[in-house]
Amino acid sequence: MPEFKYKARSAGGAATDGVIEAVDQKSAVDRLRSQKLIVMEINEISPGLEEFLKKINPLKPTVSSKDIVLFSRQLSTLVSAGVPLVQGLTILGEQVESPVFKTVVKKVREDIESGLSIADALKKHPDAFSELYVSMIKAGEVGGILDTILERLSAYLEAAAELKSKVKGAMMYPLVVTSIAGAVTIFLLVGVIPTFQEIFSGFGAELPLPTRVIIGVSEALQNYWYLFVGIPVAIFFAIKKWIKTESGEKIFDTYTLKLPLFGPMLRKVAVAKFTRTLGTLVKSGVPILQALETVAKTSGNKVVEQALMDARESIREGERVADPLRKSGVFPAMVIQMISVGEETGNLDTMLTKIADFYDQEVDVAVKGLTSMIEPLVMVGMGIVIGGIVIAMFMPMFAMGELAGKQG
C-alpha cells in the first residue's frame, strides 16, 4: 500500500510529522483529519526497487475470489452466532490456507483492535477487498446488519465469479484452437518448407506463384524471426499502454461493445454486472448516489461508467433513476422499463436482481451460441491456412509429373 509523508498541526498548534499508509492521498488526508490534525503538507513516498518489482511481477501471489467468498460466509456465520468480530477474525486467520490472505486478515484484525472501523480496516487492502465490498461493509456497520451484508456479499461474489467464468469459457476455445493452428503453421514454415525448398532447387522450370510466396515467407521467418516476434509484442504493449489512457480506454470500450460477434455478449455481461451490483448495494441500504458511484467505478467499462456517472448527476438534481439511464442509450429498453417499474413500486432492488438473473441466462445462451458459431469459423480458417500451404508445396510436384509425362 502507498505510504505518505506528512507535516501537520494539532488543534493546540503543536507541529507533528510522520508517515501514514493509505489507499490514496485523499484517504490519507481523511485519516489525519479524523485524528484532529490539520494537514500542512503531504506527499507520496516513491516505492523502492523491491516494492516496484513486486508491483510489476505478474507471478506475484494474489488473493482469489474464492478466498473472499469463503471468508465472507464464515465471518457471517460467526457474527450471527454472536462471536465478537476480533475473535472471529482470529479464528478465520488460523484457518486461511493462502499465506497472502492470512497476512491480510491478520492486519485487518490488528487495525480493528487499534480502533479503526471494519470498513476502514478493509479499505487498506484494495488488492483483496474491492470498493464495492468496503461500501457494503460500511452500510452493514451503520445499519447493524453486518452478518446479513456478509451473506449478500458472498452470494454476489459467487454470481459475479460464475458470470466471469462463462465469458472466459467463450474466449478460451477460439484462443486455444488459434494457438494450436499458429504453432502448426510455424512448424510447417520453419521445419517442413526448407526441405521442399531443397527439392525444388534442382527444378528447372519456374515455381508457381503460391509456392514462391510460401517459400519467401519461410525464408523471412527463418532470417528475421526476431521481427516476427518483436513487432507483435511491441504492438501489444503499445496498445495496452494506450488503453490505460483515459481517451484510449474510452475508445477501446466503445468499439468493444460494437464488435460483430462479441459485442452483444459483452453488452449483456455489462448489464448483468451493473444491475446485480446496484441491486445488492441498494438492498444493503447504501444510498443511491453512493451506490451509483461505486457501481460506475467497478463496471469495468468506460462507456458504462460515464453513463452511470451522468445518471448520478441527474439524480442528484431530482430526476428518477430510469430517465437519465434511458437518455444514455447504453442500456436496453427492457432494462429501463423494469427499473422504472421498480422505482414506481418501491421495489427497485428486487427488480434489479430479476434483471440480473435474466441477463445471466442471456449471457449463458450468448456464450453457447458464440461457441457454436466460432468453432466452425476457426476450423475453416485453420483448414484454409494449413491446406493452402500444403497445396502450394505440392503444386510444383504436379508440374514435375506433367513434365515427366511429356518427356516420356
Buried (B, 14 or more C-beta within 10 A) or exposed (E): EBBBBBBBEEEEEEEEEEEBBBBEBEBBBEBBEEEEBEBEEBEEEEEEEEEEEEEEEEEEEEBBBEBBBBBBBBBBBBBBEEBEBEEBBBEBBEEBEBEBBBBBBBBBBEBBEEEBBBBBBBBBBBEBBBBBBBBBBBBBBEEEBBBBBBBBBBBBBBBBBEBEEBBEBBBEBBEEBBEEBEEBBBEBBEEBBEEBBEEBEEBEEEBBEBBBEBBEBBBEBEEEEEEBEEEEEEEEEEEEEEBEEEEBBBBBBEEBBEEEBBEBBBBBBBBBBBBBBBBBBBBBBBEBEBBBBBBBBBBEBBBBBBBBBBBBEBBEEEBBBBBBBBBBEBBBEEBBBBBBEBBEEEEBBBBBBBBBBBBBEBBBEBBEBBBEEBEEEBEEBBEEBBEBBEBBBEBBBEBBEEEEEEEE
